[in-house]
Amino acid sequence: MDALQQMNLYLATRPNSFPSLVSAIDWHIRSRTLRNKLSARVSVPPLLCQNLQSSSDSGSQPWTWRTDLLITEKYWTSWFTGLSKNFLEAQGGKLLILAGTDRLDKELMIGQMQGKSYANYSSYSRRYQLQVLPEAGHFIHEDQPRKTAMLVLDFYRRNVRSALVLPPKVSQMMKETKTVNTRSITPG
């Protein structure tokens, strides 16, 4: 909930439009909203739409945000109130991947420190895992796609008792990772 206070400031400081898609991608990288340039080239263009009328005007910037996030402001509190509690009370194992722990609320902090049942939080599952990827920005899965995939896969393997069948691309990625890890350990 504390992060919502920063949302208005973020929206006030981001550009309303861009002269090109390249400039929009560059802004996302410079502002550290995204840190992975390849990911930014893929995910930023769908966030924008081209205003063809303004592109014919001199000095205008034809690329604007597809969604006006300020329109949704009245819903922000209801969307996020109780979210941490609901997350922690959900049945089964839980994995929370963050770029930093500086904005954990009380309930998530207790869950992080205890990792199991605690006082008024006795219904919380014992399977709660927090992973921090400080080199990632807001879009962790885009900034660190391989690390995120490996964390999710490892978590799944530890928490699911049924047979794990991976799609071919994930299986290949696992083989490549094992090969790289074996090479780095092998003296030579």
N, CA and C atoms as an extended XYZ file, in Angstrom:
564
Properties=species:S:1:pos:R:3:atomname:S:1:resname:S:1:resid:I:1 pbc="F F F"
N         0.824       -1.199        0.000 N   MET     1
C         0.000        0.000        0.000 CA  MET     1
C         0.866        1.260        0.000 C   MET     1
N         2.037        1.171        0.649 N   ASP     2
C         2.918        2.343        0.668 CA  ASP     2
C         3.368        2.727       -0.739 C   ASP     2
N         3.529        1.728       -1.597 N   ALA     3
C         3.983        1.998       -2.959 CA  ALA     3
C         2.969        2.806       -3.750 C   ALA     3
N         1.695        2.729       -3.377 N   LEU     4
C         0.677        3.488       -4.104 CA  LEU     4
C         0.897        4.989       -3.983 C   LEU     4
N         1.485        5.416       -2.868 N   GLN     5
C         1.778        6.838       -2.696 CA  GLN     5
C         2.791        7.314       -3.733 C   GLN     5
N         3.661        6.414       -4.153 N   GLN     6
C         4.674        6.757       -5.149 CA  GLN     6
C         4.128        6.725       -6.576 C   GLN     6
N         3.010        6.067       -6.765 N   MET     7
C         2.462        5.883       -8.113 CA  MET     7
C         2.114        7.200       -8.787 C   MET     7
N         1.474        8.117       -8.066 N   ASN     8
C         1.141        9.421       -8.655 CA  ASN     8
C         2.394       10.180       -9.057 C   ASN     8
N         3.425       10.111       -8.221 N   LEU     9
C         4.688       10.782       -8.551 CA  LEU     9
C         5.298       10.166       -9.804 C   LEU     9
N         5.292        8.841       -9.869 N   TYR    10
C         5.827        8.162      -11.058 CA  TYR    10
C         5.075        8.592      -12.312 C   TYR    10
N         3.755        8.585      -12.244 N   LEU    11
C         2.960        8.946      -13.416 CA  LEU    11
C         3.150       10.419      -13.800 C   LEU    11
N         3.370       11.277      -12.817 N   ALA    12
C         3.574       12.707      -13.105 CA  ALA    12
C         4.928       12.971      -13.752 C   ALA    12
N         5.890       12.107      -13.493 N   THR    13
C         7.242       12.350      -14.014 CA  THR    13
C         7.543       11.600      -15.315 C   THR    13
N         6.698       10.667      -15.694 N   ARG    14
C         6.961        9.963      -16.955 CA  ARG    14
C         6.422       10.794      -18.114 C   ARG    14
N         7.043       10.688      -19.275 N   PRO    15
C         6.567       11.464      -20.434 CA  PRO    15
C         5.152       11.049      -20.833 C   PRO    15
N         4.389       12.000      -21.360 N   ASN    16
C         3.041       11.697      -21.844 CA  ASN    16
C         3.066       11.071      -23.228 C   ASN    16
N         4.130       11.381      -23.977 N   SER    17
C         4.230       10.866      -25.345 CA  SER    17
C         5.700       10.804      -25.749 C   SER    17
N         5.929       10.163      -26.885 N   PHE    18
C         7.284        9.976      -27.399 CA  PHE    18
C         7.291       10.233      -28.905 C   PHE    18
N         8.393       10.757      -29.424 N   PRO    19
C         8.462       10.998      -30.875 CA  PRO    19
C         8.595        9.704      -31.681 C   PRO    19
N         9.089        8.637      -31.038 N   SER    20
C         9.271        7.366      -31.750 CA  SER    20
C         9.248        6.220      -30.750 C   SER    20
N         9.110        5.017      -31.264 N   LEU    21
C         9.180        3.844      -30.401 CA  LEU    21
C        10.567        3.696      -29.797 C   LEU    21
N        11.584        4.024      -30.568 N   VAL    22
C        12.958        3.935      -30.066 CA  VAL    22
C        13.146        4.854      -28.860 C   VAL    22
N        12.605        6.062      -28.929 N   SER    23
C        12.741        6.980      -27.787 CA  SER    23
C        11.966        6.454      -26.565 C   SER    23
N        10.850        5.797      -26.781 N   ALA    24
C        10.086        5.208      -25.671 CA  ALA    24
C        10.877        4.066      -25.028 C   ALA    24
N        11.472        3.238      -25.838 N   ILE    25
C        12.297        2.138      -25.327 CA  ILE    25
C        13.480        2.696      -24.560 C   ILE    25
N        14.138        3.700      -25.123 N   ASP    26
C        15.285        4.335      -24.445 CA  ASP    26
C        14.870        4.924      -23.100 C   ASP    26
N        13.698        5.557      -23.033 N   TRP    27
C        13.235        6.126      -21.764 CA  TRP    27
C        13.061        5.031      -20.715 C   TRP    27
N        12.475        3.909      -21.101 N   HIS    28
C        12.284        2.809      -20.153 CA  HIS    28
C        13.619        2.291      -19.609 C   HIS    28
N        14.621        2.251      -20.455 N   ILE    29
C        15.946        1.792      -20.013 CA  ILE    29
C        16.611        2.869      -19.145 C   ILE    29
N        16.596        4.119      -19.594 N   ARG    30
C        17.221        5.215      -18.819 CA  ARG    30
C        16.568        5.397      -17.452 C   ARG    30
N        15.247        5.253      -17.400 N   SER    31
C        14.533        5.441      -16.135 CA  SER    31
C        14.619        4.192      -15.251 C   SER    31
N        15.195        3.142      -15.787 N   ARG    32
C        15.375        1.858      -15.098 CA  ARG    32
C        14.039        1.190      -14.783 C   ARG    32
N        12.998        1.570      -15.515 N   THR    33
C        11.727        0.874      -15.428 CA  THR    33
C        11.928       -0.555      -15.919 C   THR    33
N        12.655       -0.673      -17.005 N   LEU    34
C        13.137       -1.963      -17.512 CA  LEU    34
C        14.651       -1.872      -17.606 C   LEU    34
N        15.311       -2.974      -17.352 N   ARG    35
C        16.781       -2.968      -17.404 CA  ARG    35
C        17.322       -3.865      -18.510 C   ARG    35
N        16.464       -4.677      -19.071 N   ASN    36
C        16.855       -5.611      -20.119 CA  ASN    36
C        16.459       -4.989      -21.460 C   ASN    36
N        17.443       -4.607      -22.273 N   LYS    37
C        17.150       -3.912      -23.531 CA  LYS    37
C        16.359       -4.777      -24.508 C   LYS    37
N        16.683       -6.048      -24.580 N   LEU    38
C        15.945       -6.940      -25.477 CA  LEU    38
C        14.480       -7.013      -25.053 C   LEU    38
N        14.245       -7.163      -23.774 N   SER    39
C        12.883       -7.205      -23.261 CA  SER    39
C        12.147       -5.898      -23.551 C   SER    39
N        12.822       -4.782      -23.366 N   ALA    40
C        12.196       -3.481      -23.618 CA  ALA    40
C        11.768       -3.350      -25.078 C   ALA    40
N        12.595       -3.855      -25.986 N   ARG    41
C        12.241       -3.775      -27.414 CA  ARG    41
C        10.988       -4.596      -27.728 C   ARG    41
N        10.745       -5.636      -26.941 N   VAL    42
C         9.571       -6.477      -27.167 CA  VAL    42
C         8.339       -5.945      -26.434 C   VAL    42
N         8.505       -5.521      -25.183 N   SER    43
C         7.334       -5.214      -24.363 CA  SER    43
C         6.902       -3.752      -24.370 C   SER    43
N         7.747       -2.827      -24.739 N   VAL    44
C         7.347       -1.412      -24.722 CA  VAL    44
C         6.395       -1.049      -25.868 C   VAL    44
N         6.637       -1.468      -27.101 N   PRO    45
C         5.715       -1.053      -28.175 CA  PRO    45
C         4.238       -1.343      -27.913 C   PRO    45
N         3.858       -2.496      -27.334 N   PRO    46
C         2.425       -2.696      -27.064 CA  PRO    46
C         1.841       -1.767      -25.992 C   PRO    46
N         2.691       -1.108      -25.222 N   LEU    47
C         2.210       -0.167      -24.208 CA  LEU    47
C         1.762        1.156      -24.819 C   LEU    47
N         2.131        1.376      -26.082 N   LEU    48
C         1.889        2.651      -26.738 CA  LEU    48
C         0.986        2.488      -27.952 C   LEU    48
N         0.393        3.592      -28.361 N   CYS    49
C        -0.356        3.592      -29.608 CA  CYS    49
C         0.043        4.846      -30.395 C   CYS    49
N        -0.037        4.711      -31.692 N   GLN    50
C         0.370        5.814      -32.549 CA  GLN    50
C        -0.833        6.669      -32.915 C   GLN    50
N        -0.706        7.951      -32.647 N   ASN    51
C        -1.741        8.909      -33.004 CA  ASN    51
C        -1.350        9.485      -34.360 C   ASN    51
N        -1.963        8.976      -35.411 N   LEU    52
C        -1.574        9.364      -36.762 CA  LEU    52
C        -1.880       10.823      -37.062 C   LEU    52
N        -2.914       11.395      -36.449 N   GLN    53
C        -3.224       12.808      -36.669 CA  GLN    53
C        -2.099       13.690      -36.139 C   GLN    53
N        -1.606       13.374      -34.948 N   SER    54
C        -0.571       14.226      -34.364 CA  SER    54
C         0.761       14.080      -35.091 C   SER    54
N         0.989       12.942      -35.758 N   SER    55
C         2.267       12.770      -36.445 CA  SER    55
C         2.397       13.709      -37.639 C   SER    55
N         1.269       14.168      -38.174 N   SER    56
C         1.333       15.108      -39.290 CA  SER    56
C         1.540       16.540      -38.799 C   SER    56
N         1.233       16.809      -37.530 N   ASP    57
C         1.445       18.142      -36.962 CA  ASP    57
C         2.933       18.338      -36.706 C   ASP    57
N         3.403       19.531      -36.902 N   SER    58
C         4.828       19.777      -36.660 CA  SER    58
C         5.103       19.821      -35.161 C   SER    58
N         6.169       19.173      -34.757 N   GLY    59
C         6.597       19.197      -33.366 CA  GLY    59
C         5.833       18.274      -32.437 C   GLY    59
N         4.861       17.531      -32.933 N   SER    60
C         4.096       16.659      -32.045 CA  SER    60
C         4.792       15.311      -31.875 C   SER    60
N         4.383       14.607      -30.849 N   GLN    61
C         4.945       13.298      -30.561 CA  GLN    61
C         3.832       12.270      -30.702 C   GLN    61
N         3.888       11.457      -31.745 N   PRO    62
C         2.752       10.600      -32.077 CA  PRO    62
C         2.545        9.357      -31.205 C   PRO    62
N         3.508        8.978      -30.392 N   TRP    63
C         3.360        7.750      -29.606 CA  TRP    63
C         2.925        8.092      -28.189 C   TRP    63
N         1.722        7.655      -27.815 N   THR    64
C         1.171        7.935      -26.487 CA  THR    64
C         0.843        6.614      -25.784 C   THR    64
N         0.631        6.707      -24.486 N   TRP    65
C         0.319        5.512      -23.697 CA  TRP    65
C        -1.026        4.946      -24.119 C   TRP    65
N        -1.099        3.653      -24.280 N   ARG    66
C        -2.337        2.973      -24.651 CA  ARG    66
C        -3.373        3.079      -23.522 C   ARG    66
N        -2.892        3.016      -22.275 N   THR    67
C        -3.785        3.035      -21.124 CA  THR    67
C        -3.464        4.231      -20.233 C   THR    67
N        -4.484        4.984      -19.887 N   ASP    68
C        -4.329        6.092      -18.947 CA  ASP    68
C        -4.476        5.519      -17.538 C   ASP    68
N        -3.368        5.275      -16.875 N   LEU    69
C        -3.395        4.635      -15.565 CA  LEU    69
C        -4.085        5.476      -14.496 C   LEU    69
N        -4.083        6.793      -14.657 N   LEU    70
C        -4.745        7.644      -13.659 CA  LEU    70
C        -6.253        7.400      -13.590 C   LEU    70
N        -6.841        6.934      -14.677 N   ILE    71
C        -8.277        6.633      -14.669 CA  ILE    71
C        -8.578        5.525      -13.651 C   ILE    71
N        -7.621        4.645      -13.420 N   THR    72
C        -7.833        3.517      -12.505 CA  THR    72
C        -7.512        3.856      -11.054 C   THR    72
N        -7.052        5.070      -10.782 N   GLU    73
C        -6.614        5.441       -9.431 CA  GLU    73
C        -7.668        5.164       -8.356 C   GLU    73
N        -8.915        5.394       -8.656 N   LYS    74
C        -9.963        5.198       -7.650 CA  LYS    74
C       -10.081        3.739       -7.203 C   LYS    74
N        -9.529        2.812       -7.977 N   TYR    75
C        -9.592        1.389       -7.639 CA  TYR    75
C        -8.345        0.873       -6.933 C   TYR    75
N        -7.259        1.622       -6.959 N   TRP    76
C        -5.974        1.126       -6.459 CA  TRP    76
C        -6.068        0.587       -5.037 C   TRP    76
N        -6.672        1.345       -4.142 N   THR    77
C        -6.746        0.922       -2.740 CA  THR    77
C        -7.495       -0.399       -2.612 C   THR    77
N        -8.633       -0.528       -3.280 N   SER    78
C        -9.405       -1.777       -3.164 CA  SER    78
C        -8.674       -2.953       -3.795 C   SER    78
N        -7.890       -2.712       -4.828 N   TRP    79
C        -7.143       -3.803       -5.453 CA  TRP    79
C        -6.073       -4.356       -4.517 C   TRP    79
N        -5.445       -3.484       -3.748 N   PHE    80
C        -4.276       -3.903       -2.978 CA  PHE    80
C        -4.525       -4.091       -1.481 C   PHE    80
N        -5.671       -3.626       -0.963 N   THR    81
C        -5.972       -3.820        0.446 CA  THR    81
C        -6.127       -5.314        0.729 C   THR    81
N        -5.375       -5.796        1.685 N   GLY    82
C        -5.458       -7.206        2.068 CA  GLY    82
C        -4.744       -8.168        1.135 C   GLY    82
N        -4.062       -7.658        0.125 N   LEU    83
C        -3.404       -8.534       -0.848 CA  LEU    83
C        -2.332       -9.409       -0.201 C   LEU    83
N        -1.511       -8.829        0.663 N   SER    84
C        -0.447       -9.608        1.317 CA  SER    84
C        -1.043      -10.685        2.211 C   SER    84
N        -2.062      -10.329        2.965 N   LYS    85
C        -2.717      -11.299        3.852 CA  LYS    85
C        -3.317      -12.436        3.034 C   LYS    85
N        -4.000      -12.100        1.948 N   ASN    86
C        -4.585      -13.131        1.089 CA  ASN    86
C        -3.516      -14.028        0.479 C   ASN    86
N        -2.402      -13.429        0.085 N   PHE    87
C        -1.289      -14.202       -0.471 CA  PHE    87
C        -0.776      -15.200        0.562 C   PHE    87
N        -0.536      -14.712        1.765 N   LEU    88
C         0.023      -15.568        2.803 CA  LEU    88
C        -0.955      -16.639        3.266 C   LEU    88
N        -2.248      -16.353        3.238 N   GLU    89
C        -3.248      -17.320        3.694 CA  GLU    89
C        -3.644      -18.331        2.622 C   GLU    89
N        -3.223      -18.102        1.402 N   ALA    90
C        -3.581      -19.029        0.328 CA  ALA    90
C        -3.003      -20.410        0.605 C   ALA    90
N        -3.746      -21.424        0.200 N   GLN    91
C        -3.303      -22.792        0.406 CA  GLN    91
C        -2.115      -23.100       -0.507 C   GLN    91
N        -1.263      -24.002       -0.060 N   GLY    92
C        -0.149      -24.453       -0.885 CA  GLY    92
C         1.079      -23.589       -0.733 C   GLY    92
N         2.093      -23.970       -1.465 N   GLY    93
C         3.355      -23.243       -1.425 CA  GLY    93
C         3.241      -21.892       -2.092 C   GLY    93
N         4.068      -20.980       -1.644 N   LYS    94
C         4.044      -19.621       -2.186 CA  LYS    94
C         5.464      -19.168       -2.481 C   LYS    94
N         5.624      -18.514       -3.610 N   LEU    95
C         6.906      -17.958       -4.017 CA  LEU    95
C         6.690      -16.489       -4.329 C   LEU    95
N         7.448      -15.623       -3.679 N   LEU    96
C         7.387      -14.193       -3.934 CA  LEU    96
C         8.758      -13.763       -4.424 C   LEU    96
N         8.821      -13.269       -5.656 N   ILE    97
C        10.085      -12.821       -6.245 CA  ILE    97
C        10.033      -11.302       -6.309 C   ILE    97
N        11.000      -10.670       -5.662 N   LEU    98
C        11.053       -9.209       -5.582 CA  LEU    98
C        12.415       -8.696       -6.032 C   LEU    98
N        12.448       -7.433       -6.412 N   ALA    99
C        13.721       -6.787       -6.726 CA  ALA    99
C        14.383       -6.274       -5.454 C   ALA    99
N        13.613       -6.065       -4.395 N   GLY   100
C        14.143       -5.584       -3.126 CA  GLY   100
C        13.108       -5.764       -2.037 C   GLY   100
N        13.546       -5.717       -0.801 N   THR   101
C        12.629       -5.918        0.323 CA  THR   101
C        12.284       -4.605        1.030 C   THR   101
N        12.677       -3.479        0.453 N   ASP   102
C        12.496       -2.189        1.107 CA  ASP   102
C        11.033       -1.795        1.298 C   ASP   102
N        10.118       -2.387        0.545 N   ARG   103
C         8.708       -1.989        0.671 CA  ARG   103
C         7.804       -3.129        1.134 C   ARG   103
N         8.373       -4.118        1.799 N   LEU   104
C         7.535       -5.190        2.341 CA  LEU   104
C         6.647       -4.627        3.446 C   LEU   104
N         5.373       -4.976        3.416 N   ASP   105
C         4.499       -4.528        4.492 CA  ASP   105
C         4.665       -5.463        5.693 C   ASP   105
N         3.962       -5.160        6.783 N   LYS   106
C         4.112       -5.905        8.039 CA  LYS   106
C         3.879       -7.400        7.844 C   LYS   106
N         2.797       -7.741        7.158 N   GLU   107
C         2.468       -9.159        6.995 CA  GLU   107
C         3.512       -9.907        6.176 C   GLU   107
N         3.986       -9.302        5.097 N   LEU   108
C         5.018       -9.969        4.297 CA  LEU   108
C         6.344      -10.040        5.052 C   LEU   108
N         6.635       -9.013        5.849 N   MET   109
C         7.863       -9.021        6.647 CA  MET   109
C         7.832      -10.170        7.651 C   MET   109
N         6.702      -10.340        8.322 N   ILE   110
C         6.560      -11.452        9.273 CA  ILE   110
C         6.697      -12.773        8.531 C   ILE   110
N         6.037      -12.873        7.390 N   GLY   111
C         6.138      -14.093        6.597 CA  GLY   111
C         7.565      -14.379        6.168 C   GLY   111
N         8.299      -13.326        5.829 N   GLN   112
C         9.702      -13.494        5.419 CA  GLN   112
C        10.552      -13.947        6.605 C   GLN   112
N        10.385      -13.304        7.745 N   MET   113
C        11.233      -13.613        8.900 CA  MET   113
C        10.894      -14.964        9.517 C   MET   113
N         9.629      -15.297        9.579 N   GLN   114
C         9.217      -16.538       10.231 CA  GLN   114
C         9.209      -17.726        9.276 C   GLN   114
N         8.728      -17.509        8.088 N   GLY   115
C         8.666      -18.580        7.115 CA  GLY   115
C         7.703      -19.692        7.483 C   GLY   115
N         6.937      -19.514        8.551 N   LYS   116
C         5.958      -20.520        8.958 CA  LYS   116
C         4.911      -19.863        9.853 C   LYS   116
N         4.080      -20.657       10.505 N   SER   117
C         3.014      -20.129       11.356 CA  SER   117
C         3.582      -19.233       12.451 C   SER   117
N         2.831      -18.165       12.765 N   TYR   118
C         3.300      -17.225       13.780 CA  TYR   118
C         2.113      -16.502       14.393 C   TYR   118
N         1.918      -16.611       15.690 N   ALA   119
C         0.897      -15.898       16.471 CA  ALA   119
C        -0.433      -15.782       15.724 C   ALA   119
N        -0.830      -14.549       15.380 N   ASN   120
C        -2.109      -14.333       14.705 CA  ASN   120
C        -2.090      -14.823       13.267 C   ASN   120
N        -0.941      -15.223       12.806 N   TYR   121
C        -0.793      -15.661       11.426 CA  TYR   121
C        -0.706      -17.183       11.363 C   TYR   121
N        -1.372      -17.875       12.294 N   SER   122
C        -1.245      -19.321       12.429 CA  SER   122
C        -1.761      -20.086       11.221 C   SER   122
N        -2.609      -19.485       10.396 N   SER   123
C        -3.138      -20.214        9.245 CA  SER   123
C        -2.213      -20.131        8.030 C   SER   123
N        -1.138      -19.358        8.139 N   TYR   124
C        -0.237      -19.215        7.004 CA  TYR   124
C         0.479      -20.534        6.739 C   TYR   124
N         0.615      -20.860        5.496 N   SER   125
C         1.299      -22.094        5.113 CA  SER   125
C         2.770      -22.013        5.504 C   SER   125
N         3.345      -23.153        5.790 N   ARG   126
C         4.774      -23.203        6.111 CA  ARG   126
C         5.617      -23.042        4.860 C   ARG   126
N         5.040      -23.214        3.714 N   ARG   127
C         5.814      -23.133        2.477 CA  ARG   127
C         5.718      -21.731        1.884 C   ARG   127
N         6.583      -20.874        2.355 N   TYR   128
C         6.629      -19.494        1.865 CA  TYR   128
C         8.083      -19.193        1.529 C   TYR   128
N         8.341      -18.852        0.296 N   GLN   129
C         9.704      -18.591       -0.133 CA  GLN   129
C         9.791      -17.192       -0.733 C   GLN   129
N        10.762      -16.437       -0.264 N   LEU   130
C        11.027      -15.103       -0.795 CA  LEU   130
C        12.365      -15.142       -1.512 C   LEU   130
N        12.381      -14.687       -2.742 N   GLN   131
C        13.615      -14.585       -3.522 CA  GLN   131
C        13.784      -13.121       -3.925 C   GLN   131
N        14.972      -12.600       -3.736 N   VAL   132
C        15.258      -11.212       -4.079 CA  VAL   132
C        16.273      -11.185       -5.217 C   VAL   132
N        15.937      -10.472       -6.276 N   LEU   133
C        16.830      -10.289       -7.417 CA  LEU   133
C        17.133       -8.798       -7.532 C   LEU   133
N        18.116       -8.308       -6.774 N   PRO   134
C        18.371       -6.862       -6.727 CA  PRO   134
C        18.809       -6.259       -8.059 C   PRO   134
N        19.277       -7.091       -8.978 N   GLU   135
C        19.699       -6.561      -10.276 CA  GLU   135
C        18.515       -6.325      -11.214 C   GLU   135
N        17.321       -6.688      -10.777 N   ALA   136
C        16.115       -6.510      -11.593 CA  ALA   136
C        15.388       -5.229      -11.203 C   ALA   136
N        14.579       -4.747      -12.121 N   GLY   137
C        13.731       -3.590      -11.855 CA  GLY   137
C        12.322       -4.055      -11.528 C   GLY   137
N        11.354       -3.226      -11.831 N   HIS   138
C         9.954       -3.516      -11.520 CA  HIS   138
C         9.452       -4.770      -12.234 C   HIS   138
N         9.894       -4.968      -13.460 N   PHE   139
C         9.443       -6.104      -14.263 CA  PHE   139
C        10.478       -7.223      -14.172 C   PHE   139
N        10.486       -7.903      -13.051 N   ILE   140
C        11.501       -8.907      -12.741 CA  ILE   140
C        11.562       -9.988      -13.806 C   ILE   140
N        10.418      -10.477      -14.224 N   HIS   141
C        10.377      -11.562      -15.206 CA  HIS   141
C        10.937      -11.130      -16.557 C   HIS   141
N        10.943       -9.841      -16.832 N   GLU   142
C        11.513       -9.349      -18.082 CA  GLU   142
C        12.997       -9.010      -17.933 C   GLU   142
N        13.365       -8.461      -16.796 N   ASP   143
C        14.759       -8.086      -16.583 CA  ASP   143
C        15.656       -9.296      -16.335 C   ASP   143
N        15.126      -10.300      -15.683 N   GLN   144
C        15.886      -11.506      -15.352 CA  GLN   144
C        15.073      -12.748      -15.742 C   GLN   144
N        14.806      -12.956      -17.037 N   PRO   145
C        13.916      -14.043      -17.433 CA  PRO   145
C        14.440      -15.436      -17.083 C   PRO   145
N        15.717      -15.689      -17.281 N   ARG   146
C        16.255      -17.022      -16.979 CA  ARG   146
C        16.238      -17.305      -15.480 C   ARG   146
N        16.671      -16.327      -14.688 N   LYS   147
C        16.665      -16.525      -13.233 CA  LYS   147
C        15.245      -16.733      -12.720 C   LYS   147
N        14.317      -15.944      -13.243 N   THR   148
C        12.927      -16.084      -12.822 CA  THR   148
C        12.394      -17.466      -13.191 C   THR   148
N        12.661      -17.885      -14.411 N   ALA   149
C        12.198      -19.207      -14.845 CA  ALA   149
C        12.801      -20.311      -13.985 C   ALA   149
N        14.078      -20.201      -13.671 N   MET   150
C        14.725      -21.223      -12.852 CA  MET   150
C        14.159      -21.239      -11.428 C   MET   150
N        13.896      -20.066      -10.866 N   LEU   151
C        13.309      -20.002       -9.530 CA  LEU   151
C        11.924      -20.643       -9.502 C   LEU   151
N        11.122      -20.333      -10.501 N   VAL   152
C         9.773      -20.902      -10.566 CA  VAL   152
C         9.856      -22.417      -10.758 C   VAL   152
N        10.732      -22.846      -11.635 N   LEU   153
C        10.890      -24.280      -11.885 CA  LEU   153
C        11.376      -25.012      -10.633 C   LEU   153
N        12.377      -24.480       -9.961 N   ASP   154
C        12.880      -25.100       -8.730 CA  ASP   154
C        11.785      -25.146       -7.659 C   ASP   154
N        11.051      -24.048       -7.524 N   PHE   155
C         9.964      -23.992       -6.546 CA  PHE   155
C         8.902      -25.041       -6.871 C   PHE   155
N         8.563      -25.135       -8.134 N   TYR   156
C         7.570      -26.117       -8.572 CA  TYR   156
C         8.035      -27.531       -8.238 C   TYR   156
N         9.261      -27.833       -8.533 N   ARG   157
C         9.797      -29.171       -8.257 CA  ARG   157
C         9.750      -29.502       -6.767 C   ARG   157
N        10.032      -28.532       -5.922 N   ARG   158
C        10.022      -28.778       -4.479 CA  ARG   158
C         8.610      -28.910       -3.914 C   ARG   158
N         7.641      -28.308       -4.550 N   ASN   159
C         6.307      -28.221       -3.967 CA  ASN   159
C         5.232      -29.051       -4.648 C   ASN   159
N         5.500      -29.595       -5.798 N   VAL   160
C         4.511      -30.401       -6.492 CA  VAL   160
C         4.947      -31.856       -6.424 C   VAL   160
N         4.051      -32.677       -5.989 N   ARG   161
C         4.371      -34.095       -5.777 CA  ARG   161
C         4.118      -34.950       -7.010 C   ARG   161
N         3.436      -34.419       -7.995 N   SER   162
C         3.142      -35.202       -9.196 CA  SER   162
C         4.338      -35.157      -10.145 C   SER   162
N         4.297      -35.972      -11.168 N   ALA   163
C         5.383      -36.006      -12.161 CA  ALA   163
C         5.427      -34.669      -12.892 C   ALA   163
N         6.627      -34.205      -13.128 N   LEU   164
C         6.830      -32.925      -13.787 CA  LEU   164
C         7.196      -33.173      -15.246 C   LEU   164
N         6.367      -32.707      -16.157 N   VAL   165
C         6.645      -32.824      -17.575 CA  VAL   165
C         6.833      -31.411      -18.103 C   VAL   165
N         8.016      -31.148      -18.627 N   LEU   166
C         8.339      -29.810      -19.092 CA  LEU   166
C         8.178      -29.688      -20.597 C   LEU   166
N         7.778      -28.522      -21.065 N   PRO   167
C         7.761      -28.294      -22.508 CA  PRO   167
C         9.200      -28.391      -23.042 C   PRO   167
N         9.367      -28.691      -24.316 N   PRO   168
C        10.715      -28.885      -24.870 CA  PRO   168
C        11.668      -27.721      -24.630 C   PRO   168
N        11.214      -26.482      -24.756 N   LYS   169
C        12.108      -25.339      -24.586 CA  LYS   169
C        12.641      -25.261      -23.159 C   LYS   169
N        11.793      -25.528      -22.168 N   VAL   170
C        12.222      -25.480      -20.776 CA  VAL   170
C        13.195      -26.622      -20.496 C   VAL   170
N        12.907      -27.818      -21.028 N   SER   171
C        13.814      -28.954      -20.848 CA  SER   171
C        15.181      -28.639      -21.423 C   SER   171
N        15.218      -28.023      -22.592 N   GLN   172
C        16.500      -27.661      -23.214 CA  GLN   172
C        17.230      -26.623      -22.374 C   GLN   172
N        16.504      -25.655      -21.841 N   MET   173
C        17.121      -24.637      -21.002 CA  MET   173
C        17.739      -25.275      -19.760 C   MET   173
N        17.057      -26.264      -19.195 N   MET   174
C        17.578      -26.959      -18.020 CA  MET   174
C        18.874      -27.693      -18.367 C   MET   174
N        18.910      -28.351      -19.526 N   LYS   175
C        20.120      -29.061      -19.947 CA  LYS   175
C        21.269      -28.079      -20.131 C   LYS   175
N        20.989      -26.935      -20.767 N   GLU   176
C        22.020      -25.919      -20.983 CA  GLU   176
C        22.547      -25.392      -19.660 C   GLU   176
N        21.668      -25.164      -18.710 N   THR   177
C        22.078      -24.654      -17.402 CA  THR   177
C        22.958      -25.671      -16.690 C   THR   177
N        22.579      -26.953      -16.738 N   LYS   178
C        23.387      -27.989      -16.105 CA  LYS   178
C        24.751      -28.077      -16.756 C   LYS   178
N        24.810      -27.947      -18.078 N   THR   179
C        26.091      -27.984      -18.790 CA  THR   179
C        26.959      -26.815      -18.364 C   THR   179
N        26.384      -25.624      -18.306 N   VAL   180
C        27.139      -24.429      -17.893 CA  VAL   180
C        27.626      -24.588      -16.454 C   VAL   180
N        26.751      -25.056      -15.547 N   ASN   181
C        27.141      -25.224      -14.148 CA  ASN   181
C        28.228      -26.275      -14.013 C   ASN   181
N        28.151      -27.352      -14.780 N   THR   182
C        29.165      -28.415      -14.713 CA  THR   182
C        30.497      -27.868      -15.203 C   THR   182
N        30.493      -27.100      -16.273 N   ARG   183
C        31.732      -26.518      -16.808 CA  ARG   183
C        32.377      -25.570      -15.800 C   ARG   183
N        31.554      -24.774      -15.113 N   SER   184
C        32.122      -23.796      -14.190 CA  SER   184
C        32.714      -24.463      -12.945 C   SER   184
N        32.254      -25.668      -12.620 N   ILE   185
C        32.762      -26.374      -11.458 CA  ILE   185
C        33.991      -27.199      -11.814 C   ILE   185
N        34.013      -27.739      -13.018 N   THR   186
C        35.095      -28.606      -13.456 CA  THR   186
C        36.391      -27.800      -13.571 C   THR   186
N        37.465      -28.224      -12.887 N   PRO   187
C        38.728      -27.501      -13.020 CA  PRO   187
C        39.270      -27.656      -14.430 C   PRO   187
N        39.957      -26.650      -14.866 N   GLY   188
C        40.529      -26.886      -16.171 CA  GLY   188
C        40.867      -25.708      -16.910 C   GLY   188
